[in-house]
Amino acid sequence: MLHVIFVSFVFSMIFGHAPIILPALLGVAALMFYATRCAQVGMLQQRTGNGGSNR
């Protein structure tokens, strides 16, 4: 059980820091990577029906 907790912690750290590390490894401008991520989040909000409104 303890192993599962440590593995999940490691994976959460990898995925949490990927938006910072991945552009550096790929040699891509971080601004372009950020814009792509914002577009993906916007599409996800539209698909779930939230659309960005808090009503």
MARSE-212417 format. One record per residue: x negated, y negated, z of N, C-alpha, C, O, CB in turn; residue in one letter. Coordinates in steps of 0.1 Angstrom, whole numbers. Each point is the difference from the previous one (the first is absolute). Glycine has a CB too. Layout:
+-------+-------+-------+-------+-------+-------+-------+-------+-------+-------+-------+-------+-------+-------+-------+------+
!    nu !    nv !    nw !   cau !   cav !   caw !    cu !    cv !    cw !    ou !    ov !    ow !   cbu !   cbv !   cbw ! code !
+-------+-------+-------+-------+-------+-------+-------+-------+-------+-------+-------+-------+-------+-------+-------+------+
!     X !     Y !     Z !     X !     Y !     Z !     X !     Y !     Z !     X !     Y !     Z !     X !     Y !     Z !    a !
...
+-------+-------+-------+-------+-------+-------+-------+-------+-------+-------+-------+-------+-------+-------+-------+------+
% end
This chain:
+-------+-------+-------+-------+-------+-------+-------+-------+-------+-------+-------+-------+-------+-------+-------+------+
!    nu !    nv !    nw !   cau !   cav !   caw !    cu !    cv !    cw !    ou !    ov !    ow !   cbu !   cbv !   cbw ! code !
+-------+-------+-------+-------+-------+-------+-------+-------+-------+-------+-------+-------+-------+-------+-------+------+
!    -8 !    12 !     0 !     8 !   -12 !     0 !    -9 !   -13 !     0 !     3 !    -9 !    -7 !    15 !    22 !    19 !    m !
!   -28 !   -12 !    -4 !    -9 !   -12 !     0 !    -7 !    -3 !   -13 !    -2 !   -11 !    -4 !    -2 !    16 !    28 !    l !
!     2 !     6 !   -32 !    -6 !    -1 !   -13 !     9 !    -8 !    -9 !    -4 !    -8 !    -8 !    -9 !    30 !    11 !    h !
!    26 !   -19 !    -2 !    10 !    -7 !    -9 !     0 !   -15 !     3 !     2 !    -8 !    -9 !    12 !    29 !     8 !    v !
!   -15 !   -24 !    13 !     0 !   -15 !     4 !   -12 !    -7 !    -6 !     2 !   -11 !    -5 !    11 !    17 !    26 !    i !
!   -24 !     0 !   -20 !   -13 !    -6 !    -5 !     1 !    -1 !   -15 !    -5 !   -10 !    -6 !    -8 !    19 !    26 !    f !
!    17 !     2 !   -27 !     1 !     0 !   -14 !    10 !   -11 !    -5 !    -3 !    -7 !   -10 !    -3 !    32 !     9 !    v !
!    17 !   -26 !     8 !    10 !   -10 !    -4 !    -6 !   -14 !     2 !     3 !   -10 !    -8 !    16 !    25 !    13 !    s !
!   -26 !   -17 !     6 !    -7 !   -13 !     2 !    -9 !    -4 !   -11 !    -1 !   -11 !    -5 !     3 !    15 !    30 !    f !
!   -10 !     6 !   -29 !   -10 !    -2 !   -11 !     7 !    -4 !   -13 !    -4 !    -9 !    -7 !   -12 !    25 !    18 !    v !
!    26 !    -8 !   -14 !     7 !    -3 !   -13 !     7 !   -14 !     1 !     1 !    -7 !   -10 !     3 !    32 !     6 !    f !
!     1 !   -29 !    15 !     7 !   -13 !     1 !   -10 !   -11 !    -1 !     3 !   -11 !    -6 !    14 !    21 !    21 !    s !
!   -30 !    -8 !   -10 !   -10 !   -10 !    -2 !    -5 !    -1 !   -14 !    -3 !   -11 !    -5 !    -4 !    15 !    28 !    m !
!     7 !     8 !   -30 !    -4 !     0 !   -14 !    10 !    -8 !    -9 !    -3 !    -9 !    -7 !    -9 !    31 !    10 !    i !
!    25 !   -19 !    -1 !    11 !    -6 !    -8 !     1 !   -15 !     4 !     4 !    -8 !    -8 !     8 !    30 !     6 !    f !
!   -14 !   -25 !    15 !     1 !   -14 !     5 !   -11 !    -9 !    -6 !     3 !   -12 !    -2 !     8 !    21 !    23 !    g !
!   -23 !    -4 !   -23 !   -11 !    -8 !    -5 !    -2 !     1 !   -15 !    -9 !    -6 !    -5 !    -1 !     9 !    27 !    h !
!    18 !     6 !   -28 !    -2 !     2 !   -15 !     2 !   -13 !    -8 !    -8 !    -2 !   -10 !    16 !    25 !    13 !    a !
!     1 !   -32 !     0 !     2 !   -12 !    -8 !   -13 !    -9 !     1 !    -1 !    -8 !    -9 !    26 !     9 !    13 !    p !
!   -33 !     1 !     6 !   -12 !    -8 !     1 !   -12 !     7 !    -7 !    -8 !    -6 !    -7 !    17 !    -4 !    29 !    i !
!   -10 !    23 !   -19 !   -11 !     7 !    -5 !     1 !     4 !   -15 !   -10 !     0 !    -7 !     7 !     9 !    30 !    i !
!    14 !    -5 !   -27 !     2 !     5 !   -14 !    -4 !   -10 !   -11 !    -7 !     3 !    -9 !    25 !    11 !    18 !    l !
!   -14 !   -27 !    -8 !    -5 !   -10 !   -10 !   -15 !    -1 !     0 !    -6 !    -2 !   -11 !    28 !   -10 !    13 !    p !
!   -28 !    13 !    10 !   -15 !    -2 !     0 !    -6 !    12 !    -7 !   -11 !    -1 !    -6 !    13 !   -12 !    28 !    a !
!     3 !    25 !   -20 !    -6 !    12 !    -6 !     2 !     0 !   -15 !    -8 !     5 !    -7 !    12 !     7 !    29 !    l !
!     8 !   -16 !   -26 !     3 !     0 !   -14 !    -6 !   -12 !    -8 !     0 !     0 !   -12 !    21 !    12 !    18 !    l !
!   -25 !   -22 !     1 !    -5 !   -12 !    -6 !    11 !    -9 !    -6 !    -3 !    -7 !   -10 !   -18 !    20 !     5 !    g !
!    33 !   -12 !    10 !    11 !    -7 !    -5 !     2 !   -13 !     9 !    -3 !     1 !    12 !    14 !    20 !   -20 !    v !
!    -7 !   -31 !     2 !     2 !   -12 !     8 !    11 !     2 !    11 !    11 !     6 !    -4 !   -18 !   -20 !   -16 !    a !
!     5 !    10 !    32 !     9 !     3 !    11 !    14 !    -7 !    -3 !    10 !     5 !     4 !   -29 !    -2 !    12 !    a !
!    18 !   -15 !   -22 !    13 !    -7 !    -3 !     9 !     8 !    -9 !    12 !     0 !     2 !   -25 !   -22 !     1 !    l !
!     7 !    28 !   -14 !     8 !     8 !    -9 !     6 !    12 !     7 !    12 !     3 !    -2 !   -27 !   -11 !   -17 !    m !
!     7 !    14 !    28 !     5 !    12 !     7 !    11 !    -5 !    10 !    10 !     8 !     1 !   -32 !     3 !    -3 !    f !
!    21 !   -22 !     8 !    11 !    -5 !     9 !    12 !    -3 !    -8 !    11 !     3 !     5 !   -28 !   -13 !    10 !    y !
!    16 !     4 !   -27 !    12 !    -3 !    -8 !     7 !    12 !    -4 !    13 !     1 !     0 !   -24 !   -21 !    -8 !    a !
!     4 !    31 !     5 !     6 !    12 !    -4 !     7 !     6 !    12 !    11 !     6 !    -1 !   -29 !    -2 !   -16 !    t !
!    12 !    -5 !    29 !     7 !     6 !    12 !    13 !    -8 !     3 !     9 !     6 !     4 !   -32 !     1 !     5 !    r !
!    23 !   -20 !   -11 !    12 !    -8 !     3 !    11 !     4 !   -10 !    11 !     0 !     4 !   -26 !   -19 !     5 !    c !
!    11 !    21 !   -21 !    10 !     4 !   -10 !     6 !    14 !     4 !    12 !     2 !    -2 !   -24 !   -15 !   -16 !    a !
!     4 !    22 !    23 !     5 !    13 !     4 !    10 !    -1 !    12 !    10 !     6 !     0 !   -31 !     4 !    -9 !    q !
!    17 !   -19 !    18 !     9 !    -2 !    12 !    13 !    -6 !    -4 !    11 !     3 !     5 !   -31 !    -5 !     9 !    v !
!    19 !    -8 !   -24 !    13 !    -6 !    -5 !     9 !    10 !    -7 !    12 !    -1 !     2 !   -25 !   -20 !    -4 !    g !
!     7 !    30 !    -6 !     8 !    10 !    -6 !     6 !     9 !    10 !    12 !     5 !    -2 !   -26 !    -7 !   -19 !    m !
!     7 !     6 !    31 !     5 !     8 !    11 !    12 !    -6 !     7 !    10 !     7 !     3 !   -33 !     3 !    -1 !    l !
!    22 !   -23 !     1 !    11 !    -7 !     6 !    12 !     0 !    -8 !    11 !     1 !     5 !   -27 !   -15 !     7 !    q !
!    15 !    12 !   -25 !    11 !     0 !    -9 !     6 !    13 !    -1 !    13 !     2 !    -1 !   -23 !   -20 !   -12 !    q !
!     2 !    29 !    13 !     6 !    13 !    -1 !     7 !     4 !    12 !    10 !     8 !    -1 !   -29 !    -2 !   -14 !    r !
!    15 !   -10 !    27 !     6 !     4 !    12 !    13 !    -9 !     3 !     7 !     3 !     9 !   -29 !     4 !     0 !    t !
!    24 !   -17 !   -17 !    12 !    -8 !     1 !    -2 !   -12 !     9 !     9 !    -8 !     2 !     3 !    28 !    -6 !    g !
!   -24 !   -22 !    10 !    -2 !   -12 !     8 !    -1 !   -13 !    -8 !     6 !   -10 !     3 !   -18 !    25 !    14 !    n !
!     4 !   -14 !   -28 !    -1 !   -12 !    -8 !    -7 !   -12 !     6 !     0 !   -11 !    -6 !    20 !    20 !    -5 !    g !
!   -25 !    -8 !    23 !    -7 !   -11 !     6 !     9 !    -8 !     9 !    -4 !   -10 !     6 !   -11 !    10 !   -25 !    g !
!    28 !     3 !    20 !     9 !    -8 !     8 !     2 !     6 !    14 !    -1 !    13 !     1 !    13 !   -21 !   -22 !    s !
!   -10 !     0 !    31 !     2 !     6 !    13 !    14 !     0 !     4 !     3 !     1 !    12 !   -25 !   -10 !    -6 !    n !
!    31 !     8 !   -15 !    15 !     0 !     4 !     5 !    14 !     2 !    12 !     2 !     3 !    -9 !   -23 !   -16 !    r !
+-------+-------+-------+-------+-------+-------+-------+-------+-------+-------+-------+-------+-------+-------+-------+------+
% end
